[in-house]
């Protein structure tokens, strides 16, 4: 359940995206065979992890008092 606070909601969203990326990477390492498994691991898993980190950092910077 997502929080009503904007910063908490962004942090929860970044955590969910990071977990999805790690799950994709773990499944590709376990089940993936050959080049296609590596491409999914590198592209989709890496992209989800990178987006999760960016959302996390942007939410921290946006929360700084001015």
N, CA, C and O atoms as a Maestro MAE file, in Angstrom:
{
 s_m_m2io_version
 :::
 2.0.0
}

f_m_ct {
 s_m_title
 :::
 protein
 m_atom[264] {
  # First column is atom index #
  i_m_mmod_type
  r_m_x_coord
  r_m_y_coord
  r_m_z_coord
  i_m_residue_number
  s_m_chain_name
  s_m_pdb_residue_name
  s_m_pdb_atom_name
  i_m_atomic_number
  :::
  1 25 0.845 -1.170 0.000 1 A "UNK " " N  " 7
  2 3 0.000 0.000 0.000 1 A "UNK " " CA " 6
  3 2 0.895 1.239 0.000 1 A "UNK " " C  " 6
  4 15 1.779 1.380 0.845 1 A "UNK " " O  " 8
  5 25 0.658 2.115 -0.939 2 A "UNK " " N  " 7
  6 3 1.466 3.313 -1.051 2 A "UNK " " CA " 6
  7 2 1.017 4.355 -0.041 2 A "UNK " " C  " 6
  8 15 -0.170 4.469 0.267 2 A "UNK " " O  " 8
  9 25 1.983 5.115 0.471 3 A "UNK " " N  " 7
  10 3 1.720 6.145 1.463 3 A "UNK " " CA " 6
  11 2 1.109 7.382 0.819 3 A "UNK " " C  " 6
  12 15 1.143 7.541 -0.401 3 A "UNK " " O  " 8
  13 25 0.550 8.256 1.653 4 A "UNK " " N  " 7
  14 3 -0.012 9.501 1.139 4 A "UNK " " CA " 6
  15 2 1.039 10.601 1.056 4 A "UNK " " C  " 6
  16 15 0.856 11.570 0.320 4 A "UNK " " O  " 8
  17 25 2.137 10.468 1.799 5 A "UNK " " N  " 7
  18 3 3.223 11.445 1.754 5 A "UNK " " CA " 6
  19 2 3.966 11.290 0.423 5 A "UNK " " C  " 6
  20 15 4.268 10.176 -0.005 5 A "UNK " " O  " 8
  21 25 4.256 12.426 -0.224 6 A "UNK " " N  " 7
  22 3 4.861 12.388 -1.559 6 A "UNK " " CA " 6
  23 2 6.240 11.750 -1.539 6 A "UNK " " C  " 6
  24 15 6.545 10.923 -2.398 6 A "UNK " " O  " 8
  25 25 7.080 12.116 -0.577 7 A "UNK " " N  " 7
  26 3 8.437 11.562 -0.529 7 A "UNK " " CA " 6
  27 2 8.396 10.067 -0.237 7 A "UNK " " C  " 6
  28 15 9.106 9.284 -0.868 7 A "UNK " " O  " 8
  29 25 7.566 9.676 0.718 8 A "UNK " " N  " 7
  30 3 7.460 8.257 1.041 8 A "UNK " " CA " 6
  31 2 6.946 7.460 -0.158 8 A "UNK " " C  " 6
  32 15 7.395 6.340 -0.399 8 A "UNK " " O  " 8
  33 25 6.010 8.034 -0.904 9 A "UNK " " N  " 7
  34 3 5.474 7.353 -2.085 9 A "UNK " " CA " 6
  35 2 6.562 7.161 -3.135 9 A "UNK " " C  " 6
  36 15 6.654 6.097 -3.747 9 A "UNK " " O  " 8
  37 25 7.390 8.190 -3.348 10 A "UNK " " N  " 7
  38 3 8.485 8.070 -4.315 10 A "UNK " " CA " 6
  39 2 9.521 7.047 -3.858 10 A "UNK " " C  " 6
  40 15 10.037 6.279 -4.671 10 A "UNK " " O  " 8
  41 25 9.825 7.034 -2.565 11 A "UNK " " N  " 7
  42 3 10.786 6.054 -2.056 11 A "UNK " " CA " 6
  43 2 10.243 4.630 -2.176 11 A "UNK " " C  " 6
  44 15 10.985 3.704 -2.501 11 A "UNK " " O  " 8
  45 25 8.952 4.460 -1.915 12 A "UNK " " N  " 7
  46 3 8.348 3.145 -2.072 12 A "UNK " " CA " 6
  47 2 8.351 2.718 -3.532 12 A "UNK " " C  " 6
  48 15 8.605 1.553 -3.838 12 A "UNK " " O  " 8
  49 25 8.073 3.645 -4.424 13 A "UNK " " N  " 7
  50 3 8.088 3.341 -5.853 13 A "UNK " " CA " 6
  51 2 9.489 2.946 -6.302 13 A "UNK " " C  " 6
  52 15 9.648 1.991 -7.063 13 A "UNK " " O  " 8
  53 25 10.499 3.664 -5.843 14 A "UNK " " N  " 7
  54 3 11.867 3.309 -6.227 14 A "UNK " " CA " 6
  55 2 12.252 1.937 -5.669 14 A "UNK " " C  " 6
  56 15 12.952 1.172 -6.333 14 A "UNK " " O  " 8
  57 25 11.806 1.630 -4.474 15 A "UNK " " N  " 7
  58 3 12.079 0.312 -3.907 15 A "UNK " " CA " 6
  59 2 11.409 -0.803 -4.692 15 A "UNK " " C  " 6
  60 15 12.001 -1.863 -4.899 15 A "UNK " " O  " 8
  61 25 10.186 -0.571 -5.126 16 A "UNK " " N  " 7
  62 3 9.467 -1.573 -5.925 16 A "UNK " " CA " 6
  63 2 10.170 -1.792 -7.261 16 A "UNK " " C  " 6
  64 15 10.329 -2.929 -7.705 16 A "UNK " " O  " 8
  65 25 10.594 -0.692 -7.905 17 A "UNK " " N  " 7
  66 3 11.281 -0.814 -9.189 17 A "UNK " " CA " 6
  67 2 12.605 -1.553 -9.016 17 A "UNK " " C  " 6
  68 15 12.956 -2.398 -9.840 17 A "UNK " " O  " 8
  69 25 13.345 -1.237 -7.942 18 A "UNK " " N  " 7
  70 3 14.604 -1.934 -7.673 18 A "UNK " " CA " 6
  71 2 14.380 -3.424 -7.443 18 A "UNK " " C  " 6
  72 15 15.130 -4.257 -7.952 18 A "UNK " " O  " 8
  73 25 13.343 -3.756 -6.672 19 A "UNK " " N  " 7
  74 3 13.063 -5.173 -6.420 19 A "UNK " " CA " 6
  75 2 12.683 -5.902 -7.702 19 A "UNK " " C  " 6
  76 15 13.092 -7.045 -7.907 19 A "UNK " " O  " 8
  77 25 11.906 -5.255 -8.565 20 A "UNK " " N  " 7
  78 3 11.560 -5.878 -9.845 20 A "UNK " " CA " 6
  79 2 12.812 -6.131 -10.686 20 A "UNK " " C  " 6
  80 15 12.951 -7.188 -11.302 20 A "UNK " " O  " 8
  81 25 13.717 -5.156 -10.707 21 A "UNK " " N  " 7
  82 3 14.957 -5.333 -11.452 21 A "UNK " " CA " 6
  83 2 15.797 -6.474 -10.904 21 A "UNK " " C  " 6
  84 15 16.363 -7.251 -11.673 21 A "UNK " " O  " 8
  85 25 15.885 -6.584 -9.587 22 A "UNK " " N  " 7
  86 3 16.660 -7.666 -8.990 22 A "UNK " " CA " 6
  87 2 16.008 -9.024 -9.221 22 A "UNK " " C  " 6
  88 15 16.701 -10.024 -9.406 22 A "UNK " " O  " 8
  89 25 14.676 -9.061 -9.210 23 A "UNK " " N  " 7
  90 3 13.973 -10.319 -9.481 23 A "UNK " " CA " 6
  91 2 14.209 -10.754 -10.918 23 A "UNK " " C  " 6
  92 15 14.451 -11.932 -11.180 23 A "UNK " " O  " 8
  93 25 14.141 -9.801 -11.859 24 A "UNK " " N  " 7
  94 3 14.404 -10.130 -13.266 24 A "UNK " " CA " 6
  95 2 15.821 -10.653 -13.430 24 A "UNK " " C  " 6
  96 15 16.042 -11.633 -14.142 24 A "UNK " " O  " 8
  97 25 16.780 -10.012 -12.778 25 A "UNK " " N  " 7
  98 3 18.164 -10.456 -12.887 25 A "UNK " " CA " 6
  99 2 18.361 -11.835 -12.264 25 A "UNK " " C  " 6
  100 15 19.080 -12.666 -12.818 25 A "UNK " " O  " 8
  101 25 17.736 -12.083 -11.126 26 A "UNK " " N  " 7
  102 3 17.866 -13.389 -10.486 26 A "UNK " " CA " 6
  103 2 17.238 -14.488 -11.338 26 A "UNK " " C  " 6
  104 15 17.808 -15.572 -11.470 26 A "UNK " " O  " 8
  105 25 16.074 -14.218 -11.913 27 A "UNK " " N  " 7
  106 3 15.433 -15.217 -12.761 27 A "UNK " " CA " 6
  107 2 16.258 -15.502 -14.013 27 A "UNK " " C  " 6
  108 15 16.337 -16.644 -14.465 27 A "UNK " " O  " 8
  109 25 16.864 -14.470 -14.563 28 A "UNK " " N  " 7
  110 3 17.701 -14.679 -15.752 28 A "UNK " " CA " 6
  111 2 18.946 -15.487 -15.419 28 A "UNK " " C  " 6
  112 15 19.402 -16.290 -16.233 28 A "UNK " " O  " 8
  113 25 19.501 -15.280 -14.228 29 A "UNK " " N  " 7
  114 3 20.668 -16.057 -13.838 29 A "UNK " " CA " 6
  115 2 20.305 -17.519 -13.591 29 A "UNK " " C  " 6
  116 15 21.089 -18.420 -13.890 29 A "UNK " " O  " 8
  117 25 19.105 -17.749 -13.039 30 A "UNK " " N  " 7
  118 3 18.686 -19.117 -12.731 30 A "UNK " " CA " 6
  119 2 18.175 -19.836 -13.975 30 A "UNK " " C  " 6
  120 15 18.582 -20.964 -14.254 30 A "UNK " " O  " 8
  121 25 17.283 -19.186 -14.722 31 A "UNK " " N  " 7
  122 3 16.594 -19.849 -15.824 31 A "UNK " " CA " 6
  123 2 17.162 -19.538 -17.202 31 A "UNK " " C  " 6
  124 15 16.975 -20.312 -18.141 31 A "UNK " " O  " 8
  125 25 17.847 -18.421 -17.328 32 A "UNK " " N  " 7
  126 3 18.309 -17.986 -18.642 32 A "UNK " " CA " 6
  127 2 19.464 -18.812 -19.166 32 A "UNK " " C  " 6
  128 15 20.438 -19.064 -18.457 32 A "UNK " " O  " 8
  129 25 19.348 -19.220 -20.388 33 A "UNK " " N  " 7
  130 3 20.412 -19.968 -21.050 33 A "UNK " " CA " 6
  131 2 20.740 -19.268 -22.351 33 A "UNK " " C  " 6
  132 15 19.844 -18.960 -23.138 33 A "UNK " " O  " 8
  133 25 21.994 -19.019 -22.579 34 A "UNK " " N  " 7
  134 3 22.407 -18.466 -23.855 34 A "UNK " " CA " 6
  135 2 22.346 -16.961 -23.917 34 A "UNK " " C  " 6
  136 15 22.275 -16.269 -22.901 34 A "UNK " " O  " 8
  137 25 22.376 -16.482 -25.130 35 A "UNK " " N  " 7
  138 3 22.482 -15.049 -25.374 35 A "UNK " " CA " 6
  139 2 21.209 -14.290 -24.991 35 A "UNK " " C  " 6
  140 15 21.281 -13.161 -24.505 35 A "UNK " " O  " 8
  141 25 20.055 -14.903 -25.208 36 A "UNK " " N  " 7
  142 3 18.810 -14.195 -24.908 36 A "UNK " " CA " 6
  143 2 18.657 -13.944 -23.411 36 A "UNK " " C  " 6
  144 15 18.186 -12.882 -23.005 36 A "UNK " " O  " 8
  145 25 19.049 -14.904 -22.599 37 A "UNK " " N  " 7
  146 3 19.013 -14.721 -21.152 37 A "UNK " " CA " 6
  147 2 19.918 -13.589 -20.699 37 A "UNK " " C  " 6
  148 15 19.562 -12.811 -19.814 37 A "UNK " " O  " 8
  149 25 21.088 -13.503 -21.311 38 A "UNK " " N  " 7
  150 3 22.007 -12.421 -20.966 38 A "UNK " " CA " 6
  151 2 21.470 -11.071 -21.410 38 A "UNK " " C  " 6
  152 15 21.630 -10.078 -20.701 38 A "UNK " " O  " 8
  153 25 20.835 -11.023 -22.574 39 A "UNK " " N  " 7
  154 3 20.288 -9.759 -23.060 39 A "UNK " " CA " 6
  155 2 19.170 -9.262 -22.140 39 A "UNK " " C  " 6
  156 15 19.092 -8.068 -21.850 39 A "UNK " " O  " 8
  157 25 18.315 -10.161 -21.684 40 A "UNK " " N  " 7
  158 3 17.258 -9.772 -20.751 40 A "UNK " " CA " 6
  159 2 17.872 -9.337 -19.433 40 A "UNK " " C  " 6
  160 15 17.438 -8.352 -18.835 40 A "UNK " " O  " 8
  161 25 18.893 -10.077 -18.974 41 A "UNK " " N  " 7
  162 3 19.577 -9.740 -17.735 41 A "UNK " " CA " 6
  163 2 20.180 -8.345 -17.824 41 A "UNK " " C  " 6
  164 15 19.991 -7.519 -16.931 41 A "UNK " " O  " 8
  165 25 20.905 -8.089 -18.905 42 A "UNK " " N  " 7
  166 3 21.628 -6.829 -19.038 42 A "UNK " " CA " 6
  167 2 20.700 -5.664 -19.348 42 A "UNK " " C  " 6
  168 15 20.831 -4.595 -18.752 42 A "UNK " " O  " 8
  169 25 19.774 -5.854 -20.265 43 A "UNK " " N  " 7
  170 3 18.927 -4.733 -20.705 43 A "UNK " " CA " 6
  171 2 17.780 -4.457 -19.739 43 A "UNK " " C  " 6
  172 15 17.698 -3.369 -19.169 43 A "UNK " " O  " 8
  173 25 16.906 -5.419 -19.555 44 A "UNK " " N  " 7
  174 3 15.714 -5.184 -18.746 44 A "UNK " " CA " 6
  175 2 16.057 -5.070 -17.262 44 A "UNK " " C  " 6
  176 15 15.614 -4.135 -16.594 44 A "UNK " " O  " 8
  177 25 16.836 -6.007 -16.748 45 A "UNK " " N  " 7
  178 3 17.200 -5.960 -15.334 45 A "UNK " " CA " 6
  179 2 18.026 -4.733 -14.999 45 A "UNK " " C  " 6
  180 15 17.772 -4.058 -14.002 45 A "UNK " " O  " 8
  181 25 19.020 -4.442 -15.837 46 A "UNK " " N  " 7
  182 3 19.850 -3.275 -15.605 46 A "UNK " " CA " 6
  183 2 19.076 -1.979 -15.715 46 A "UNK " " C  " 6
  184 15 19.306 -1.045 -14.947 46 A "UNK " " O  " 8
  185 25 18.155 -1.918 -16.672 47 A "UNK " " N  " 7
  186 3 17.341 -0.723 -16.848 47 A "UNK " " CA " 6
  187 2 16.440 -0.486 -15.631 47 A "UNK " " C  " 6
  188 15 16.316 0.646 -15.162 47 A "UNK " " O  " 8
  189 25 15.818 -1.540 -15.125 48 A "UNK " " N  " 7
  190 3 14.953 -1.383 -13.950 48 A "UNK " " CA " 6
  191 2 15.748 -0.940 -12.729 48 A "UNK " " C  " 6
  192 15 15.291 -0.084 -11.971 48 A "UNK " " O  " 8
  193 25 16.928 -1.511 -12.530 49 A "UNK " " N  " 7
  194 3 17.760 -1.117 -11.392 49 A "UNK " " CA " 6
  195 2 18.200 0.338 -11.544 49 A "UNK " " C  " 6
  196 15 18.166 1.101 -10.578 49 A "UNK " " O  " 8
  197 25 18.606 0.720 -12.732 50 A "UNK " " N  " 7
  198 3 19.051 2.089 -12.967 50 A "UNK " " CA " 6
  199 2 17.910 3.086 -12.751 50 A "UNK " " C  " 6
  200 15 18.114 4.129 -12.130 50 A "UNK " " O  " 8
  201 25 16.719 2.778 -13.252 51 A "UNK " " N  " 7
  202 3 15.567 3.665 -13.062 51 A "UNK " " CA " 6
  203 2 15.204 3.762 -11.586 51 A "UNK " " C  " 6
  204 15 14.862 4.843 -11.106 51 A "UNK " " O  " 8
  205 25 15.272 2.654 -10.863 52 A "UNK " " N  " 7
  206 3 14.991 2.677 -9.426 52 A "UNK " " CA " 6
  207 2 15.963 3.554 -8.664 52 A "UNK " " C  " 6
  208 15 15.561 4.292 -7.765 52 A "UNK " " O  " 8
  209 25 17.236 3.481 -9.012 53 A "UNK " " N  " 7
  210 3 18.240 4.316 -8.355 53 A "UNK " " CA " 6
  211 2 18.014 5.788 -8.690 53 A "UNK " " C  " 6
  212 15 18.133 6.648 -7.817 53 A "UNK " " O  " 8
  213 25 17.691 6.081 -9.943 54 A "UNK " " N  " 7
  214 3 17.453 7.473 -10.344 54 A "UNK " " CA " 6
  215 2 16.228 8.041 -9.637 54 A "UNK " " C  " 6
  216 15 16.261 9.179 -9.170 54 A "UNK " " O  " 8
  217 25 15.152 7.271 -9.552 55 A "UNK " " N  " 7
  218 3 13.948 7.730 -8.846 55 A "UNK " " CA " 6
  219 2 14.269 7.975 -7.376 55 A "UNK " " C  " 6
  220 15 13.793 8.949 -6.795 55 A "UNK " " O  " 8
  221 25 15.070 7.104 -6.770 56 A "UNK " " N  " 7
  222 3 15.467 7.271 -5.376 56 A "UNK " " CA " 6
  223 2 16.253 8.561 -5.185 56 A "UNK " " C  " 6
  224 15 15.960 9.336 -4.276 56 A "UNK " " O  " 8
  225 25 17.251 8.797 -6.037 57 A "UNK " " N  " 7
  226 3 18.070 9.991 -5.895 57 A "UNK " " CA " 6
  227 2 17.277 11.265 -6.163 57 A "UNK " " C  " 6
  228 15 17.459 12.264 -5.467 57 A "UNK " " O  " 8
  229 25 16.408 11.239 -7.153 58 A "UNK " " N  " 7
  230 3 15.582 12.423 -7.449 58 A "UNK " " CA " 6
  231 2 14.635 12.713 -6.290 58 A "UNK " " C  " 6
  232 15 14.400 13.878 -5.966 58 A "UNK " " O  " 8
  233 25 14.092 11.680 -5.664 59 A "UNK " " N  " 7
  234 3 13.196 11.917 -4.544 59 A "UNK " " CA " 6
  235 2 13.941 12.498 -3.348 59 A "UNK " " C  " 6
  236 15 13.376 13.295 -2.599 59 A "UNK " " O  " 8
  237 25 15.205 12.110 -3.157 60 A "UNK " " N  " 7
  238 3 15.990 12.699 -2.073 60 A "UNK " " CA " 6
  239 2 16.327 14.148 -2.361 60 A "UNK " " C  " 6
  240 15 16.241 14.988 -1.464 60 A "UNK " " O  " 8
  241 25 16.706 14.460 -3.583 61 A "UNK " " N  " 7
  242 3 17.064 15.829 -3.943 61 A "UNK " " CA " 6
  243 2 15.831 16.730 -3.901 61 A "UNK " " C  " 6
  244 15 15.923 17.879 -3.471 61 A "UNK " " O  " 8
  245 25 14.701 16.232 -4.333 62 A "UNK " " N  " 7
  246 3 13.477 17.031 -4.334 62 A "UNK " " CA " 6
  247 2 12.990 17.325 -2.909 62 A "UNK " " C  " 6
  248 15 12.253 18.288 -2.695 62 A "UNK " " O  " 8
  249 25 13.389 16.515 -1.952 63 A "UNK " " N  " 7
  250 3 12.930 16.691 -0.581 63 A "UNK " " CA " 6
  251 2 13.797 17.659 0.217 63 A "UNK " " C  " 6
  252 15 13.448 18.017 1.342 63 A "UNK " " O  " 8
  253 25 14.923 18.087 -0.351 64 A "UNK " " N  " 7
  254 3 15.805 19.011 0.351 64 A "UNK " " CA " 6
  255 2 15.100 20.349 0.566 64 A "UNK " " C  " 6
  256 15 14.474 20.884 -0.349 64 A "UNK " " O  " 8
  257 25 15.209 20.889 1.799 65 A "UNK " " N  " 7
  258 3 14.586 22.194 2.028 65 A "UNK " " CA " 6
  259 2 15.336 23.300 1.290 65 A "UNK " " C  " 6
  260 15 16.563 23.265 1.192 65 A "UNK " " O  " 8
  261 25 14.606 24.268 0.777 66 A "UNK " " N  " 7
  262 3 15.264 25.339 0.027 66 A "UNK " " CA " 6
  263 2 15.493 26.572 0.864 66 A "UNK " " C  " 6
  264 15 16.037 27.560 0.373 66 A "UNK " " O  " 8
  :::
 }
 m_bond[263] {
  # First column is bond index #
  i_m_from
  i_m_to
  i_m_order
  :::
  1 1 2 1
  2 2 3 1
  3 3 4 2
  4 3 5 1
  5 5 6 1
  6 6 7 1
  7 7 8 2
  8 7 9 1
  9 9 10 1
  10 10 11 1
  11 11 12 2
  12 11 13 1
  13 13 14 1
  14 14 15 1
  15 15 16 2
  16 15 17 1
  17 17 18 1
  18 18 19 1
  19 19 20 2
  20 19 21 1
  21 21 22 1
  22 22 23 1
  23 23 24 2
  24 23 25 1
  25 25 26 1
  26 26 27 1
  27 27 28 2
  28 27 29 1
  29 29 30 1
  30 30 31 1
  31 31 32 2
  32 31 33 1
  33 33 34 1
  34 34 35 1
  35 35 36 2
  36 35 37 1
  37 37 38 1
  38 38 39 1
  39 39 40 2
  40 39 41 1
  41 41 42 1
  42 42 43 1
  43 43 44 2
  44 43 45 1
  45 45 46 1
  46 46 47 1
  47 47 48 2
  48 47 49 1
  49 49 50 1
  50 50 51 1
  51 51 52 2
  52 51 53 1
  53 53 54 1
  54 54 55 1
  55 55 56 2
  56 55 57 1
  57 57 58 1
  58 58 59 1
  59 59 60 2
  60 59 61 1
  61 61 62 1
  62 62 63 1
  63 63 64 2
  64 63 65 1
  65 65 66 1
  66 66 67 1
  67 67 68 2
  68 67 69 1
  69 69 70 1
  70 70 71 1
  71 71 72 2
  72 71 73 1
  73 73 74 1
  74 74 75 1
  75 75 76 2
  76 75 77 1
  77 77 78 1
  78 78 79 1
  79 79 80 2
  80 79 81 1
  81 81 82 1
  82 82 83 1
  83 83 84 2
  84 83 85 1
  85 85 86 1
  86 86 87 1
  87 87 88 2
  88 87 89 1
  89 89 90 1
  90 90 91 1
  91 91 92 2
  92 91 93 1
  93 93 94 1
  94 94 95 1
  95 95 96 2
  96 95 97 1
  97 97 98 1
  98 98 99 1
  99 99 100 2
  100 99 101 1
  101 101 102 1
  102 102 103 1
  103 103 104 2
  104 103 105 1
  105 105 106 1
  106 106 107 1
  107 107 108 2
  108 107 109 1
  109 109 110 1
  110 110 111 1
  111 111 112 2
  112 111 113 1
  113 113 114 1
  114 114 115 1
  115 115 116 2
  116 115 117 1
  117 117 118 1
  118 118 119 1
  119 119 120 2
  120 119 121 1
  121 121 122 1
  122 122 123 1
  123 123 124 2
  124 123 125 1
  125 125 126 1
  126 126 127 1
  127 127 128 2
  128 127 129 1
  129 129 130 1
  130 130 131 1
  131 131 132 2
  132 131 133 1
  133 133 134 1
  134 134 135 1
  135 135 136 2
  136 135 137 1
  137 137 138 1
  138 138 139 1
  139 139 140 2
  140 139 141 1
  141 141 142 1
  142 142 143 1
  143 143 144 2
  144 143 145 1
  145 145 146 1
  146 146 147 1
  147 147 148 2
  148 147 149 1
  149 149 150 1
  150 150 151 1
  151 151 152 2
  152 151 153 1
  153 153 154 1
  154 154 155 1
  155 155 156 2
  156 155 157 1
  157 157 158 1
  158 158 159 1
  159 159 160 2
  160 159 161 1
  161 161 162 1
  162 162 163 1
  163 163 164 2
  164 163 165 1
  165 165 166 1
  166 166 167 1
  167 167 168 2
  168 167 169 1
  169 169 170 1
  170 170 171 1
  171 171 172 2
  172 171 173 1
  173 173 174 1
  174 174 175 1
  175 175 176 2
  176 175 177 1
  177 177 178 1
  178 178 179 1
  179 179 180 2
  180 179 181 1
  181 181 182 1
  182 182 183 1
  183 183 184 2
  184 183 185 1
  185 185 186 1
  186 186 187 1
  187 187 188 2
  188 187 189 1
  189 189 190 1
  190 190 191 1
  191 191 192 2
  192 191 193 1
  193 193 194 1
  194 194 195 1
  195 195 196 2
  196 195 197 1
  197 197 198 1
  198 198 199 1
  199 199 200 2
  200 199 201 1
  201 201 202 1
  202 202 203 1
  203 203 204 2
  204 203 205 1
  205 205 206 1
  206 206 207 1
  207 207 208 2
  208 207 209 1
  209 209 210 1
  210 210 211 1
  211 211 212 2
  212 211 213 1
  213 213 214 1
  214 214 215 1
  215 215 216 2
  216 215 217 1
  217 217 218 1
  218 218 219 1
  219 219 220 2
  220 219 221 1
  221 221 222 1
  222 222 223 1
  223 223 224 2
  224 223 225 1
  225 225 226 1
  226 226 227 1
  227 227 228 2
  228 227 229 1
  229 229 230 1
  230 230 231 1
  231 231 232 2
  232 231 233 1
  233 233 234 1
  234 234 235 1
  235 235 236 2
  236 235 237 1
  237 237 238 1
  238 238 239 1
  239 239 240 2
  240 239 241 1
  241 241 242 1
  242 242 243 1
  243 243 244 2
  244 243 245 1
  245 245 246 1
  246 246 247 1
  247 247 248 2
  248 247 249 1
  249 249 250 1
  250 250 251 1
  251 251 252 2
  252 251 253 1
  253 253 254 1
  254 254 255 1
  255 255 256 2
  256 255 257 1
  257 257 258 1
  258 258 259 1
  259 259 260 2
  260 259 261 1
  261 261 262 1
  262 262 263 1
  263 263 264 2
  :::
 }
}
